[in-house]
Amino acid sequence: MADEDELAAIRSQKMAQMQQQQEAAVSEEQRRKEFEELKKNILRQILTAEARERLNTIRMAKPETAEQLEAQLIALAQSGRIKSKIDDAQFKAILRQIMPKKREISIRRI
């Protein structure tokens, strides 16, 4: 009988712990979604449609580069260094600055 009571207590503790973990996961997911929505809104304010389209294309090919680019653009916007919307040409220029230079490889036959 005492073993059954202990077992019931352990089960209830485990259930409470699992519920807390699930609530924490839901809360974290909600914070992440809010953050992503905030990023989208900021990018919508500072990029033209063509520049956003280019960013989405980059995100499909190189997600890490897109994240880095978004972070830099948001930092520029929050610091007040972006005065107007960034068009596609300006976006390309920023992208050239961020992207590492490709090394030229040539093979010579002797």
Stockholm file with secondary structure:
# STOCKHOLM 1.0

chainA/1-110         MADEDELAAIRSQKMAQMQQQQEAAVSEEQRRKEFEELKKNILRQILTAEARERLNTIRMAKPETAEQLEAQLIALAQSGRIKSKIDDAQFKAILRQIMPKKREISIRRI
#=GR chainA/1-110 SS CHHHHHHHHHHHHHHHHHHHHHHHHHHHHHHHHHHHHHHHHHHHHHBCHHHHHHHHHHHHHCHHHHHHHHHHHHHHHHHTCCCSCBCHHHHHHHHHHHSCCCCCCCCCCC
#=GC SS_cons         CHHHHHHHHHHHHHHHHHHHHHHHHHHHHHHHHHHHHHHHHHHHHHBCHHHHHHHHHHHHHCHHHHHHHHHHHHHHHHHTCCCSCBCHHHHHHHHHHHSCCCCCCCCCCC
//
